[in-house]
Amino acid sequence: MIKPFWKQETFVSTIICLTVMLLLSVLYFQPLLKHKVLQQSDLLQVAGMDQDAKLYRESHPGEQAYWIKTMFSGMPTYTIFLEFKGNILSALHSLFLLGMPFPIGILFFGMAFMFALMRTIGVSSWLALAIGIAYGFSSYNIIIVEAGHYSKFFAIMHAPGLLLAAVLAYRNKPILGGALMAFFMGLQVADNHVQMTYYFGLVLACYVLYELVRHIHERKIVSYLLTTLLLGVGIAIGVAVNATNMLPVYEYSKFSIRGPSELSTSSDDQKAGGLDRDYAFQWSYGREELLTLLIPNALGGSSNGKLGKSSETYKALTEYGVGTEEAENYIRTWPLYWGDQPFTSGPTYFGALICFGFILGLILVDSGLKWALLYATLLSCLLSLGRHSLNVPEAIVVLALPIIFYFTKNRVKLPAPGYALLLAGIAWIGLYMFGSDPASSYRFTDLFFDYVPFYSKFRAVASMLVMASLTMPILAGLGFQEVIQNKKDSKEIQLAVFWAAGITAGLALILAVLGSTFFSFQGPNDANLGFPEQLKKQLMTALYADRADILRNDAIQAVIFIALAAGLLWLFIKKTISNPIIIGIGVSVIMLFNLWLVDKRFVNTSDFRDKEDNEQFFAMKETEQFLLEKDKTYYRVFPMNRNPFNDGRTPYYLNSIGGYNAAKIRRYQQLIDAHISKMNPNVLNMLNTKYIIHNQKLSFPQWPELLATKDGEYLYQNLNAYGNAWICEKVIIVPTPDAALDTLDGVNSMFTAIVEQKDAAITQHFSQDTVDYNNEYIKIQNHDNHKLTYLYHSPKTRFVTFSEVYYPKGWKAFIDEKEVPIIHTNFVLRGLVIPAGDHKIEMRFHPEIIDTTETYSRIASVILIIFIGFAGFWEWRNYRKNQA
């Protein structure tokens, strides 16, 4: 008699494992349940960005703010936050939180999805638990939670579902796999982090190619094509459900810094529609930095790490005469990181056991799946190097090594692990001796940047390692499973454990003993340490010694954890332990202990604070209160007391010519680079910069001081700001955008407008007489995010410049309810030719693409529900058949 599924052993173990993962998620972030919060600096900046749109939603129930007034003189909100209508999956984000503070619920689901994937490919429940823990508690995940990268974390946690769907589809469940692919791809895109979705798409591509090879070998190409077609349909449905957030962002991207530049002086990368190459590769992992996958703080850890009183740095400070309390304050945020990234909050660390299991899987796993996982891992590591990447021929050598090994391993008398190590060693020695300088060669990352679609749209390529964070644990789980299922000769398994432990623990041991021989521990930013020269020399010596100690201690820990896991497997091989459940639980405990200790370096109990403390970030300052009370007009400020172009604080209360956003309108960024950052008064005036906030005393006659606050801020009024709109006497037609940008340096935009040749035809005849300000005016009457209303009076037809950013996909102008074309003026602003008389001018923002995509999303959502319902019915029917 068949047991009901709830009485089966696998069901019970699954429930236990899921419960453990939920408890671990709650336990790690339990201060959140006590009304504590993480500071999450990036999330605070996002809150500042979204405040204007949030206020609009509150004052206009059921509506969305598609344009935000408070940042960069105005921009679309698509890259910030929108509650898209018609998308059934966008509502699921709150369900994944399980009614608890972020990230408790979604961390649990990420581990659960990885657990389900591991069970599907044949890994036991208890080992699947270990891999789920490893995936969820990877240091990178904890670090981005601390930073407040919500969308990135959601995308990473949903990623195992993509592979789960594909595996099920190719393992004789194509309908279920296709439906799950639609669901998980829909979630991925709804997470609104296209970069992460793109990277996980590369992992999926590696797996699909592996299945192609397998099906060709098994002569099942028709089955492959049909299954792949179903997965493709699932992907299309998942993307279509998200039409409301995909297509508006895609439309906007053509005008953002991700789109093509119109300036002839721009780099070839920018003209082609991608990011500047140096900007995209700014955050690149160093070659030696890949050691952090095995040894977390191999390169020091964080740019603001913490040392103890036993450190050499503390001793150097106190010996020099620095007080103990002051010395303790210094070493709480000390520049321990010595890699090549500008700065970092911590390393990407998967766990010593994952590295050990990964090598074990390469040795023991016979399935071709390991090659797909290996190549996705190699791709991840090679591309994460960015500007430090191997050149193309060198990368081809690295990618060819597994193929050479596969076809020659049976012809060599050495054991396979030894032969593979010898082959890799010869290749790496050759690369080290004859390799070229990455700065002067055509790199592997350049190849992707130039020829792989959309790759050039993303920056911070170090985050490519999220691919390896998915693939390495999977292969590690398969490696551990090979040991406990006892299908191979015990001697072969013993040798595999010996080799895997020897390679990983051996490397860690070598670095623990000889680390100072291989590395100088000097970082590129060490020269910026601001201390007297004599103390600075002592501190540098002490800092290098502390960095060496950090590497040594972490390397020894890696040896210990690997030895514990290898010893556990050894006892099972020798049948001292006969129950595989004990092995699975043991590996899970070691895995958890290893990662928990490392993660607590970056997010621990001391990092949680009262909500009130977090809210102090947006506590109203005296300058803000003064302006909000004294000036009810529509104006902008220039916050020079902070980095104005990386500032989410000021837009919380005031309209700023700066802000915080990684996808600014390209022309506005070019205006920042060419003029605003250089304080061009003409440009500041035309942006209606009425007030300047500074932390220094200034003496400019055109900027009289209005207020000096107790917290050290000075408020100045710009007497020359042109206002919301003004009548011009003259228009200059220039041939190119370059000329328009350059001409802003030599004209007074109060009297002269700059129009490019492309708009010359719609710049109709108008009066160029001197403006009679007693009898001519244009003034703003009402303003909100979507509608600006002006009153105009003049006996003459005039050209008027508006202090609003030009964006053609949504803004329309009306004179007495009759639509008229908006003229691209002064490189970034809007202009109109207004006939003589009294007129009401309105500018309205309603992008047509919003309505269109909402219809697409609703239709796709219905199709998704039908697809999932049919797949569920199909699987239930097959289940009943099997039972019968």
Secondary structure, DSSP 8 states (H G I E B T S, - for coil): ----GGGSHHHHHHHHHHHHHHHHHHHHTGGGGGTEEE--HHHHHHHHHHHHHHHHHHHSTT----EESSSTT-EESTTT----TT-TTTTHHHHHTTTSSTTHHHHHHHHHHHHHHHHHTT--HHHHHHHHHHHHT-HHHHHHHHHT-HHHHHHHHHHHHHHHHHHHHHTT-HHHHHHHHHHHHHHHHHTT-HHHHHHHHHHHHHHHHHHHHHHHHTT-HHHHHHHHHHHHHHHHHHHHHTHHHHHHHHHHHTTBTTS----TTS-HHHHTTS--HHHHTSS---TGGGGGGTSTTTT-S-TTB---TTSHHHHHHHHHT--HHHHHHHHHSB----SSSS--S------HHHHHHHHHHHHH--STHHHHHHHHHHHHHHHHTGGG--BHHHHHHHHHHHHHHHHHGGG-SS-HHHHHHHHHHHHHHHHHHH---GGGS-BHHHHHHHHSTTGGG---GGGGGHHHHHHHHHHHHHHHHHHHTT-S-HHHHHHHHHHHHHHHHHHHHHHHHHHHHH-----TTGGG--S-HHHHHHHHHHHHHHHHHHHHHHHHHHHHHHHHHHHHHHHHHTTSS--HHHHHHHHHHHHHHHHHHHHTTTS-GGGEEEHHHHHGGG---HHHHHHHHH--S--EEEETTS-TTS-SSGGGTS-BS----SS-BHHHHHHHHHTGGGT-HHHHHHTTEEEEEESS----TTS-EEEE-TTS-EEEE-TT---SEEEESEEEEESSHHHHHHHTTTS-TTTEEEEEGGGGGG------S---TTT-EEEEEEE-SSEEEEEEEESS-EEEEEEEE--TTTEEEEETTEEE--EEETTTEEEEEE-SEEEEEEEEE--HHHHHHHHHHHHHHHHHHHHHHHHHHHHHHHHHHHH-
